[in-house]
Amino acid sequence: MTRDLEGKEAPERPAFTGFGCLMGFFMTVMALIGPALLWISTHFDPGDDDRLVVIAMGTVFTIGALAAVGSHLWQNAKAREAHRALDRKGVRATAEVVASKRIWVGEVSTPADDVDLVVTGEGVLTFSARLVTEEVGRFEKGTLVPVDVDPRTFLFRLAD
């Protein structure tokens, strides 16, 4: 069994979650504040010293919002493309759980499982992979899990 090869989990698909909607709201507010400050600095007279501050804040907010929105859209596009590539080129394989341990993640210490897998299948070189999942207790040692794998890049995702 070759364990020198490492697989990489496909990025999560973008989903409309409460947190995602909240972040979208804050990105929208941030994107509106910058241009609003720039408009205020050109249409009202906040004073000579304050005008530079308002222009600087408007510029920083505008650039920050554009960077955040652009980064978010780019990450979503990359995740969608990774899943499309797995749909086109992926093959079904089997992952065996060889180790699983409970870890705590995030600021509020959410439980998660850190799972080590060995993926095998027809047309796929055997490789090891790591999965961190919030589905606590689902992946016990010895469990066999179906996965979709790109045999060239060892990109994988749990099969539906």
Helices and strands as residue ranges (DSSP letters): E 8-9, H 18-43, H 48-89, E 91-105, E 110-121, E 124-133, E 144-149, E 155-158
